[in-house]
Amino acid sequence: MSMKFRTLYIASLFLCLAPLPLQAQEATRMNNEGVEAFNQGEYSRAITLLEEAHALDQSSEAIRRNLCNAYQKKAELLAGDREFNLAVQILRKATKVDPKNISPLVQMGSYYLSQDRVSDAIDALENAIAITPGNLNAHELLGQAYYEDNDLYSARVQWDYVLALEPDRAGLQKRYDKAFREESVEQEFNRWKANHFTISYPRECPARLRSAITSILERAYLDVGRALGGSYPPSPVQVVLYTFEQFSEATRMEGHVGAVYDGKIRSPLTDADGEWIAEEELKRRLVHEYVHVIVRQIVGDKIPWWLNEGLAETLSKSLNAREIEQLRSIYEGDVALSLAAMESTQMEQRGPDELRRAYLQAHATVDMLWNRYGRNKMLAFMRGLSRGDSPEEVFQSVYRRNYAACEAEVAARYLY
Ligand SMILES: [Zn+2]
């Protein structure tokens, strides 16, 4: 299972200049042409013109601001294509041109968060707030960065500040409540650091289980990273482990949910009867959630539900005989869902039986695509999706068939 919420920062307004006298006239002319190019959506040309204007007249605040805005707009477009590294490079130029303006720093912080570069995000946002305290976007994002770093106290300070000034801020109260429901469950937890994971766990968790979990996660880091074309997270992944009761208290998830990734991997260690979950089962759940970490890194949030869950299932376990039998009865009984119907994360709202069937179908579909058409096509599909095109169009251009043909191909594997 996977969930993700994030506020994206969007760049701002544009100024037009009145003509200036003397040697600045040429700069003004370039500036005005730059503004025109910007307004026509020709951002690269706008940047060239405004850079020239700025070189001619470095004293003009308005030219600085215009150039900064043009950089920010260009960065926003790059980020839309998940070209975050290029976007950040351009924003660095923006901060040099207009150092008193914190807006490019805030934007940079938001892109670092999208890349899970949490400590870089904290640096950029703290820097922005040091220049101009009180920008609510900056404080909210800094709170998010601390939260992702599992520094809940610092997150609370930032979010309290924002909510005091703007109690109705979109979505924040909900995230605040979620974070502090988690905090109340997790405050007595211990924490240990593995190579690529920071793991919080209830004190009663036995040492042998901790070392088994470390091996499972570090192994997943290598195996899943390699399977998905050499993808590794830039910062340690936060993992929070609970007892069965703590898990439902912290996440408000129902009993049928085995584990979740919501920016942190969360999993119970015990079952409803209070027994420690067997290592094999724990491994399946943790690897499943870790696949979500890497898939999000490659595709972002624009991933169809069936692909996200299908990859997580395919890379964490094989279909067993009972599941193959269930798939046969799904396809024989003609109760299969279409891939289009399984694109939205609203799938998770369905009843447990229907959801279980959808997971099986997602697994069967990705299993077929992965084994019959290979990893490279899957990676091409994922990269196409990251650009935000419609999933079926990307699917068709990579696999040379539409959803209906793929559905029939999957069904045929289970029908005799
Ligand atoms: Zn999942």
Residues whose N, C-alpha, C, O or C-beta is under 5 A from the ligand:
A	BS01	ZN	M1 S2 E309 A312
